[in-house]
Amino acid sequence: MAQENYGQDAPTVVRNLAIIGGAILLGAWTTGTGGLWFRQLPAWVLALRPTLVATGWVLVAMAAWMVVSSRWLKPQVLKSLLDQHAWRGDEAVLDIGCGRGLVAIAAARRAPHGYVTGIDLWQEVDLAGNSPAAIHANAVAAGVADRLTVDTGDARALPYPDASFDVVASMTAIHNIPDAAGRTTAIAEAWRVTRPGGQILIYDIRHARAYAAQLKTLGAVDIRMSLPILLWGVLGWRFAATKPA
Ligand SMILES: C[S@@+](CC[C@H](N)C(=O)[O-])C[C@H]1O[C@@H](n2cnc3c(N)ncnc32)[C@H](O)[C@@H]1O
């Protein structure tokens, strides 16, 4: 039976950190062996060796932490994010920036009589192997394919009527919008498509507190913000916010 595979976040960054870190360590190691070309290096370059070794290990460790974060830690954060909602089991759920379906499929499991919609732009640079086919394969493997639809679209212009969803979720997606104005538009869109009485559940790096502050000005209540969470070497926060009934 096929296994679910939710992919590696920021695969290019991980690859570059590993290659640069590995190359630095290799260079530093060879300068320590006393042979070959590095005998020609000036003394001041050789004196840099301890710094190079430290830098190389830091870069390799960052790459490893990014892999551990995507594969093992993010599912834990997801669980704590979905725990913020008191699931009835029949919710209509939207996952913004659904990628390969980590949030969407977990939500479908918590709402066995509900329906989940995922929307994404499928940017491979943000998630390895990101595609409608990949999330569909995971949904089939998880046995929820009959309750999950995927749309191609932008978080800044959601193609859904107002008040369409009981739960609007998003994980490590909105920070990929490069400008603050775009992120503000995306949060306003999330608010627009949330039903009165519904809940917004977000985990994101860097900007999550700004999203929560914006939702507060839009009228959200019962905003519950986590302590900082360190994934991929960048601080993030999860929060839940309710749209008053
Ligand atoms: C790091 S991945 C996370 C995917 C998934 N939420 C998860 O946690 O596994 C970020 C996702 O956001 C999507 N994305 C980036 N900008 C977007 C936008 N403006 N609208 C919709 N999706 C976007 C990317 O294509 C990518 O699939």
The ligand as an ORCA input file, in Angstrom:
! r2SCAN-3c Opt
* xyz 0 1
  C       6.318     25.297      2.664
  S       4.963     24.776      1.679
  C       3.838     24.168      2.953
  C       2.771     23.265      2.405
  C       1.824     22.680      3.433
  N       0.986     23.723      4.011
  C       2.593     21.959      4.500
  O       2.642     22.462      5.628
  O       3.157     20.897      4.226
  C       4.193     26.337      1.229
  C       3.108     26.162      0.208
  O       2.473     27.426     -0.024
  C       2.220     27.549     -1.403
  N       2.060     28.977     -1.724
  C       3.015     29.928     -1.733
  N       2.486     31.128     -2.040
  C       1.159     30.924     -2.235
  C       0.069     31.764     -2.577
  N       0.242     33.091     -2.792
  N      -1.154     31.212     -2.687
  C      -1.342     29.893     -2.493
  N      -0.358     29.042     -2.144
  C       0.885     29.542     -2.025
  C       3.411     26.886     -2.068
  O       3.174     26.529     -3.400
  C       3.613     25.679     -1.137
  O       2.862     24.571     -1.543
*
